[in-house]
Amino acid sequence: MLIPQELTPGSVNVDATGSVTANGKSYDGLRVTTSDLEVLLFLDSNHRLMRLEVPAAKVAVFRD
């Protein structure tokens, strides 16, 4: 990946976290990590992104 602010390449790791439940719904989970950031992705059965969380920033973005 390219980090635009620094114009340097970086690496991203993506790990499957298995089935995850959030707000009573079940999703497939992915954990995306860089050297200084962790993002959790929640995908529905059609692999559509339904929720994104950044735990360190206490941020959650979700689709209605």
Buried (B, 14 or more C-beta within 10 A) or exposed (E): EEEEEEEEEEEEEEEEEEEBEBEEEEBBBBBBBEEEEBBBBBBBEEEEBBBBBBEEEEEBEEEE
